[in-house]
Amino acid sequence: MSTALTNGIRVTVTTRYLPSQSAPAKHRYVFAYTVRIENEGEATAQLKSRHWVITDGAGKVEEVRGPGVVGEQPTLRPGEQFEYTSGCVLPTPRGEMRGSYQMLAADGALFDALIPPFDLHLPHTLN
């Protein structure tokens, strides 16, 4: 589990390998990650967009940007949380993801809530 706190927004990520969707002989490794976003601050904030940096085990980097997460742009009042699960396909049995969510604060200010780096790896692979 990885966690980061930015301007009252806590982002926590857990991961798991999905062997039933993977095909190691074809260099296809599928991972699921679950993200919990909690508003521990004192002001409402809305998640507007995401920016992911995905690095596979060979060092190849891919960046992904887009609006919201899983088709939503959740608004979190103080004390509220939003959780979703998504996935990542890598050509290697290990990799790393990190990034940020662009948040819109109640006062109209934009800020980036950090997504902490987290490892993607087979259960028997050392970090």
C-alpha positions in Angstrom: 0.0 0.0 0.0 1.2 3.5 -0.9 -0.2 6.8 0.4 0.3 10.5 -0.1 -1.3 13.6 1.5 -1.6 16.9 -0.5 -3.6 19.9 0.7 -5.9 17.7 2.8 -6.4 15.1 0.0 -5.1 11.7 0.9 -4.5 9.2 -1.9 -4.0 5.5 -1.0 -3.3 2.8 -3.6 -3.3 -1.0 -3.3 -2.4 -3.4 -6.2 -2.8 -7.0 -7.2 -1.7 -9.1 -10.1 -4.4 -10.7 -12.3 -3.0 -14.1 -13.5 -6.3 -15.0 -15.2 -6.0 -12.0 -17.5 -2.3 -12.3 -18.0 -0.3 -14.2 -20.6 3.4 -14.2 -19.6 4.4 -16.2 -22.7 3.0 -13.3 -24.8 4.6 -10.6 -22.5 1.2 -9.6 -21.1 1.0 -8.9 -17.4 -2.2 -7.4 -16.1 -2.5 -5.6 -12.8 -5.4 -4.1 -10.9 -5.0 -1.1 -8.7 -7.5 0.3 -6.2 -7.3 4.0 -5.3 -9.0 5.6 -2.3 -9.2 9.4 -2.4 -10.1 10.9 1.0 -10.8 14.6 1.8 -9.1 15.1 5.2 -9.1 18.9 4.7 -11.6 21.6 5.6 -12.8 22.5 2.1 -14.7 20.7 -0.6 -12.6 19.7 -3.7 -13.5 18.1 -7.0 -11.2 15.8 -9.0 -11.0 17.3 -12.5 -8.3 15.2 -14.3 -5.6 12.6 -13.9 -2.0 12.3 -15.0 -0.3 8.9 -14.8 3.4 8.1 -15.3 3.7 4.3 -16.0 7.2 2.8 -16.1 7.6 -0.9 -17.1 10.5 -3.1 -16.0 12.6 -2.3 -19.0 12.4 1.4 -18.2 9.9 2.4 -20.9 7.8 5.3 -19.7 4.2 6.1 -20.8 2.2 9.1 -19.7 -1.6 9.1 -19.6 -3.7 12.2 -19.1 -7.5 12.5 -19.1 -10.6 13.9 -17.5 -11.7 12.4 -14.2 -11.4 8.8 -13.2 -13.5 5.8 -14.4 -15.8 8.3 -16.1 -16.4 10.4 -13.0 -15.2 13.7 -11.6 -16.1 13.2 -8.0 -16.7 16.1 -5.6 -15.5 15.4 -2.0 -16.7 17.3 0.9 -14.6 17.2 4.1 -14.6 13.7 5.5 -15.9 12.1 2.3 -14.0 9.6 0.2 -14.2 8.0 -3.3 -12.7 4.7 -4.3 -12.3 3.0 -7.6 -10.5 0.1 -9.2 -8.8 0.2 -12.6 -6.1 -1.7 -14.4 -2.7 -1.6 -16.2 -1.2 -4.0 -18.8 2.6 -4.2 -18.9 4.9 -6.1 -21.2 7.1 -7.0 -18.2 6.4 -8.8 -14.9 7.1 -5.6 -12.9 6.7 -1.9 -13.2 5.8 1.3 -11.3 3.0 3.9 -11.5 2.8 7.4 -10.0 1.1 10.6 -10.9 -1.4 13.3 -9.8 -5.0 14.3 -9.8 -5.8 17.9 -10.7 -8.2 19.1 -8.0 -10.5 22.1 -8.0 -10.8 23.6 -4.6 -14.0 25.3 -3.4 -12.4 28.7 -3.7 -11.7 28.1 -7.5 -8.0 27.3 -7.0 -6.5 24.3 -8.9 -3.9 22.1 -7.2 -2.3 18.7 -7.9 -2.9 15.9 -5.4 0.0 13.5 -5.6 -0.5 9.8 -6.4 2.3 8.1 -4.6 4.6 5.8 -6.5 3.5 2.2 -6.3 5.0 -1.1 -7.6 3.3 -3.5 -9.9 4.8 -7.0 -9.7 4.0 -10.7 -9.6 3.4 -11.9 -6.0 6.7 -13.8 -6.0 8.8 -11.0 -7.6 10.9 -8.9 -5.2 10.4 -5.1 -5.3 
